[in-house]
Amino acid sequence: MDQKQCFRHELKYGIGYPQYLELRSRLQAVMKADSHAGTDGRYLIRSIYFDNYADKALREKRDGVSTREKFRIRYYNDDFSFITLEKKAKNNNFCMKTDAEITEEECRRLLEGDLNWMRGHPAALVRELYAKMRYQILRPRVLVSYIREPYIYAAGNVRVTFDSDIRTTLYHGTFLEKKVADIGTAEHPRDMVLEVKYDAFLPEVIRSIIQTDTLRQQAFSKYEACRRFG
């Protein structure tokens, strides 16, 4: 079954390593580490992003289109036993993610261009991607990888993440590989992206931590950053 969420607020900030150390220390005093993270509080995320022959998703992001969507396949820590198909819809600073679990076999068939199995799939999101791969000619374009350190706060359903070591594949013929040849995208090796997501409100205790003179909100897209290389 598909899992759906309502639109949530999404704020992004580019930060350096000293800012990360300060913010992490303050956030750890009030937030809990995500239980899905490893013993070091982090995990590896890999996402295969889709776009069409005209780079519709990329152009809409660069042109500042307020309402847009992207499809991606996501897995964690190079474990192919749990793979999700996701659609991320954006409306200014609001985002909504819809996802559906697919098997490794289904994923490999999709990436190889075998789409017939998708037409009658029980997940509506899989059927939607099938239609858009047919009439929008969506295809896998790039593999984006990064390390995520997540924290949660129950009130407001707040999720704060530090994303580091954002990397991109220059070319990928098959995707879903154990060994990935990629390169870093950051201008400075320790640069990170701070993301803050919440529902109706951001609790004051969290707001007071992230609203500092050194933080500037920005419209950052990992997909756009990784497509700079091809």
Secondary structure, 3 states (H helix, E strand, C coil): CCEECCCEEEEEEEECHHHHHHHHHHHHCCCEECCCCCCCCCEEEEEEEEECCCCHHHHHHHCCCCEEEEEEEEEECCEEEEEEEEEEEEECCEEEEEEEEECHHHHHHHHCCCCHHHCCCCCHHHHHHHHHHHHCCCEEEEEEEEEEEEEEECCCCEEEEEEEEEEECCCCCCCCCCCCCCEECCCCCCCEEEEEEECCCCCHHHHHHHCCCCCCECCCCHHHHHHCCC
